[in-house]
């Protein structure tokens, strides 16, 4: 080819270089110009996008830091680099800008009880989920993370019967059996000089209960000497990755699509969680193929398998994803609120004394686990549960919605008097802890004061402990009843230790700010680094 080209040179007047010369010289120029063009395009795109976000976006007029409106890296700094600290920054932003703040290029955050029904809308308005929640939980096929409003409505309807009052009554014998194990383990712990890590005990307890209720089977963490600690450590590690999975989608895809054996080899600390996910799949298949129709009826899957949902919604993978969300929602979150309740009651003996008096009247025998009917109507007890959830919500990440049918129209009556409109397709959100710690709504919000709910029942309008609207917590009644039975069982027998005889509990090296309060938002609240959680000395 070179010889042929050289033979042609005389006829072309010497104006053609050799092909080798063309490749070595011009290709470098092409690559350089392509790079320059790409950089120019990226610069132009960044500038135009920034100008749009700051000045021409439909939410450009909403107060907030310009850097947050300009880029998602503002939020990423607090969530990824600082590790789930954006919830604290949100409180600062509301103090600075008022009850409505733009917190990223597409999201507006509210901190006003009057905005709850606007943001977390009821059945009259369609609201979608943002896909980021699926990345957080790693279960894009579950009901909770379903993006489309109508698809979510159908999936929720299929399992709603599982959480009805009549169905929840089936939980009583499961709770009774689990409470017997709980009290036995605590009685055994009284013979040991070492304190009990009660948060581990509660995680085991709530996990066994929700698994038994959902599958008709469990892994028996309450029977294990370590209360299943390796599994819960793996779960905590998984939740600790949720912000990384949002801001770096490739990482989320890697985690979700990597074979189990490779995940276990790469991250041994996740091994127990990987095994548990395999167990969920096995349970789904065993239930689906069981020749006993009662086997299906005793699980969460009856409503799904007998519903009119399409076959794609009844696959093993989707059923396992549904189960995973139910389990995650029913174990760690409830356990966190239970440990917070025990801390608050032991740290406030006068409140505990009033509670024990109410329990003694309603539950004559302290050695028998109470029934739902015995604890449902206790006013002071219910006020305690409400106050604990206000201060220590089990799910603390902000509740995000995408208005799909109506814009969100909000008038700031607190500061500016202006009306702000967020059109469909953008994100609106509220945070339980942010609203619950607002001193203009809750007087001395950091104080544990159950009496406030009895003195002013209207405070319920500002309560966001179980979310609200069409996507509110489906398992709220189950969680409340489970917490009530556990706490009533515990404190019908045990008093706070003051040097007296009899069954008592005493806090051991536990500080609220370090060990109980939320220091990081990883969907679930996470205490300060180095915390050993709630520990108590048990005396019989």
N, C-alpha and C positions, 0 to 999 in steps of 0.2 A: 504493500500500500504506500509506503514511503517513497519507493522508487517511482511508482506511478505518479505521485504528486510532484516529485522533482522533475519528471519529464514534461509536466504541464507548465512549469514555471515560465519558460520562455514565451509561451503563448499568452500567459496571464500578465505579462509585463512585470513580473517580480512582486506583484502586490499581494500574493497569498503566502502566508507563513506555513511552515510544516504543521501537521496535526499535533505533533508532540509539543511544539511551541505554543500552539493554541491552548492545549490542556493545561500547561504549567503556568501560563500567564493570565489568561482570561478567566479560568475557573476560580482563581484566587480573588479576582475583581468581582466576580458574580457572587461569591460567598460573602465578601465584605459588604457589597451593596445590599444583599439580602438581609444581613444582620442589621445594617443601618436602617433599612426600610422597616424591619420588624420593631426596632427600638423606637423609630419615629411613630409607627402605628400605635405601639403600646403607650407611648407618652401622650399622644393625641387622645387615645381612648381614655386614659387615666384622667387627663385634664377635663375632658368633656363629661366623663362620668362624675367627677368631683363637682363640677359646676352644676350639673343637673341635680345631684343629691343635695347640694347646699342651697340652691336658689330656685329650682324649677320642679322639684319633686312635690307631689300633692301633700306631703307632710313636712315640707320645708319650713312652714310657719310655726311648727310646734316647738316649744322651748326645749333646750338641751345643749350639751357641749357640741361644738362644731366638729370636733374630732370624731365623736361617736356617730354623727350624721354622715361623716365622710367615709369612714372605713370600719369594717368588722374587726380589724386588729385592735381597736380600742377595747372591745369586749373580750377578745382573745387574750389580751394581756392579763386581765383579772381572772379569767376562767382557767386558762392553760398554764401560763407562767406562774401566777400566784396560787393556783390550785383551788378553784371554786370560791373565789372571793367577790364575785360581782354582786352578790346579794347585799353585801355591806356597802358597796359603792352606790347601789340603787337608793339606799336610805339617804346618803349624802346628797345625791342628785335631786331627790324630792325636797330635801331641806333647802337646797339652793334655788331650784327652778319652780317648785310648786307641785300640785297633785298630778300633773300630766307632763311626761318627759319623753323625748325621743332618745332611745338608747342605742340604736344602730341604724343603718341606712333604711331598713324597712319596718322597724318595730317601734311601737309607742307603748310606754308603761304607765299605768295609773296607780294612784294610791289614795283612793277616795271611796268610801263605802257606797256612795251614790252611783259609782261607775260599775259596780259588780254585775248588775243585770244587763248592762250595756256590753261589757267585755265578754262575760261568760254567759252568753245569751241562752234563753230557754227555747222551747219547741217552736215558737213562732218565727225564729230566724235560723237560717242555715249557717253553720260554722264549720270550717275545715280545720284539720290539724296541719302543722308545718312538718315537713319530712324530717326535720332535725331530731324530733323525739324518737323516731324509729332508729336513727343512728345512735342515740344515747343508750337505748335499751337493747339494741342488737336484735330486735324482734319486729321487723317491718310488717309481718303478716298478722300481728295481733290486733284485737279489737281496740285496745287503748291507743295504738299508734296509727290506726287507719286514717288516712288523709281525707278522703272524700266523706262528706256529711251523710249522704244517703247510705253508702256502704257501711259506715259506722253504725247508723241507726239499725240496719238489718242485723248486723253481727251482735250488737248489744241486746237486741230483742231476743235473740236465740239463747242467750245465757242469763237473761234477767231473772228467770224463774229460779235459778240456782241461788239467787240472793234474796228471794222473797222471804217474808216473815215466817211462812209455814216451812219453807226449806231450811231456814236457819235453825229452826227448832231441832232438826236432826243433829245439830252440832252439840247439843247438850250432853249426850252420853260420851261423845269424844272428849269434850272438855272435862267431864267428871273423871274419866280415866286418866287424863293427862294431869289434872290437879292432884290426884292421888300420888302420881309419880313425883310431881313437883314438891309436895309437902314431905314425902319420904326422903327425897334427896337433901332437902334443907335440914330435916331432922338428923340425917347422917352427918351433915356438915357441921353440926353443933359440937361434935366430938373432936373436931380438928382445930388446932390453934390458928390455922391459916384462914384468911377471909375468903368469902365466896365472890367470884366475879359474876354478879347477878345478871349483867347484860348478856353473858354467854348462856346462862340458864334460860333467860327469856327468849333468846333466838332459837334455842333448841325446842322450847315449849311451843312457840308460835309456828315454827316450821312443821313440827309433828302434827299440830292441829290442822293447819291449812292443807297439808298434803293428804292427811287422812280424809278430810272433808272433800277435797277435789278428786282424789284418785281411789279412795277406799283403801289406801295403803300409805305407808310412810317409811322412812329410813331409820326410825327409832333413835333419834338423836338424844332423847331424854334417857335412854338406857345406856348411852356411851359414857365412859369415864370423862372424856374431854368435851362432852356435850356437842360434838360435831364441829369443834373449833376450826379444823383445817378447811372445811367446806365454807364456813362463814368468812374466813380470812380470804378465800378465793373470790367469794361474792363481793366483798368489800374492794378487792383489787380490781375486779371488773367494773364496778361503779366508779372507781377512781379514774378509769380511762374514758369516761363518757364525754368529757369536754374535748379531749383529743380527737375522738371519733367525729365530733361535729365539725370542728374547724379543719380537720384533715381527713376528708371523706375517703381517701385511698386507704387510710389506716382502718377505717370502719369496714370497708370491703375486704381487706386482708383478714381481719379478725373473723368476719362472718363466713368467709369462704375457705379458710385454711382447714385442711383435714385435722380431725381431732388428735390423731397421733402426733402430728407435727406441732400443734399448739402445746401439747403436754411436754414434748421434748424441748421446745423453745422457751416455754414459760411454765416450769414445773409447779409454781404456786397456783396455777389455774387448773391443775389436774382434777381436783375434787369437783369443781364446777363443771368441767367437761364430762366427767363421769355422771354427774347428776343430770345433765342434759340428755345423755344417752339413756339414763333411767326413765326420764320423762317420755322419750320416744317409745321405749319398750312398754311402758304403762299404757300409752295410747293404743298401741297395736294389740296388746293383750285385752284391753277393754273392748276394742272394736270387734275382735274375733271371738269374744267369749260366747259360748252357747247359752249362758244364763242371762236372760233379759234383765234380771234384777241387778246384775253387775253393772250394766250401763246406767240404769236409773239411779244408782247410788253415787254417781260422779257428775262432774261439771259438763261432761260431754253429751249427756242425754239430750239436752235442748238443741245442741248443734247438730248432732247426727239425725235427729228426727225433724229438723226444721226444713224450710223450703230454700235454704241457702244453696247456691250452686255447688257442684261437686268439687270445684277448685277450692272452696272454703272448708272442705271436709277431709283434706289430705292429712296424713300423719304429721307432716312438718308444720302445717298451720295449726292443727290442734295442739301440738307440743308448744308452739309459740304462744298460743292462748293460755295454756297451762302455766308456762314460765312466767308470764306477766302476773297471773293470779297469785302464783307462789311468791314472787318477789314482792308483790304488793301486800301479801298477807303475813310475811314473816319478819323481815328486817324493819319495816316501818312500824308495825305494831309493837315489836320488841323494843324499839327505841322509845316510843311513847310510854311503854310500861316502865322502863328503867327510869325515865324522867319523873313519872308519877311517884315511884317509890322514893326517889331522892327528895322530891318536894315534900312529901308527907313526913319523912324522917327528919328533914331539916326544919319543919314547921310543926312541932308537937301539938300546939293548940288546935290546928286544923285536923290532925290525926285523931286527937281525943274526941272531937265533935263527930268525926266520921265513924269511929269505933262505937260510939254511943248509938248512932243511927243503925249501924250494922247489927249490933247486939239485939236491938228491938225487932229487926226484920228477919234475922237469921238466928233462931234460938240455939241451934247446935253448931258450935264452932268447928266440929270435926267432920262435917259433911259439906261438900262443895255446894254452893248456893245455886238455885235455878234462875233462869232468866226472869221469871215472874217476881222473884224475891228482890232483884236488884233494879228492875226496870223503873220502878216508880219512886225511887229514893231521891228526893230533891237535892240534898246536899251532896250526895255521892255523884249525881249527874253533873252538878256544878263543878265538882273537883275534876271530873273527866274533861269537861269543856275547857276549864282553865289550863289543864295540862296540855291539851291539844293546841290551845292558843299560844302558849309559850314554847311548846316543843312539838310542832307538827311533824308527823312521820315522813311526809313528802313536802319538801320545802322549796323545790325549784319553781320558778315562775310558771304560772298557768297561761299558756299561749293559745290564741285562737286566730284563725284567719276568717274574717267576715266574708261570707260567700254570697249572700243575697241582699244585705243591707249595709250601708256605711255606718260607722260608729260615730254618732254625733254627741259630743260632750261639752257641757258648759262649765267652765272653771269658776265656780261661785266662791271659792276660797281665797283666790289671790287676784286674778286679772279680770274676771267677769267676762272673758272672751269665750266664744264658741269655736271649738276645734272639730274638724271632720277628718276621719280616717276612712278612705274609700275601700271598697272591697279589694281583696287580693293582698292587702298589707297585713302586718301582724299587730295584734293588740295583746296586752298581757297584764297580769297582776301577780303579786307575790304574797303568799300567806303571812310569812313572818314580817314582811315590810308593813303590811296593813295592821297586823296584830300588835306591833310595837309603836304604833302612832299615838303619841300622848294626847293628841286632840280628840281621839276616839276612846282610848283606854287610859284612864287616869293612872299615873305611876305604872306604866305598862310592864316594867321589868319585875314588878312584885307579883308573887304568887298569892292571889286573892280570890278564891272560889266564890266568896260571898257577893262579888260584883255581879255575877250572873243572876243571883236571886234578887238583889236590890234593883237591878235594871235589866229586865229581860229583853229590852229593845237592842241591847248590845249584839244580839244574835244577827242583826242585819249586817254587821261588819265582820262576821266570822267566816273564815275561808279555809278552815282546817281540812275539809274534805272536798275542796273545789265546789263549783256550782254549775248550773245549766245542764244542757243535754249531754255534756261530757263529764259531769261530776262523778265522784267516786261511787261506783256501783256497789262496792262492798262496805259502805259506811256503817250500816246497821250491824253487819257481821263483826266489824272491827270494834265498834262500841260495846257490843255484848261480850265479846271475848275479853276485852280489857276490863270490863266490869266484873266478870266472874273471877278472873285472875286476881284482881286487886281485892275483891271482897273475900275470897278464900284466904289470901295472905294476911290481911289485916283484921279479919275476924279472929284469927289466932294470935298474931304477933303484934306486940306493942313496941314503941321506941324505947331503947334501953336508957334507963336513968339510974342504974345500980340496983334495981328491984329484982325480985325473983319472978320466975315465969317465962314463957316464950317471948323473946325480944329480938329486935334487929338493931344494929348500930352501924352507922356510916363509918367506913374505914378509908382514910386518906382519899376522900372524894370531894372535889371542888366543883361547884356548878359551872364556873366560867371555863374551866379546863376540861372537865369530864362529862358534862351534861349538855351545856349550851352548844348550839351549832357554830362551829368555827369554819367549816367548809361546806359548800353546797355540791353534793355529788348525786343529785336527785334526792337521795336520803341525806339527813344531816350527819356530819362527821365531826367528832370532837377535835380538840387541839392535838397536834402531833406529840407523841409521847404519852398520851393519855392511856391509862389502864382501865378506863371505864368505871362503872358503878361497882364498888366493892363494899360488902357488909360483913359484920361479925354476927353469927347466928348463935343464940343461946336458947336452950330449951328449959 
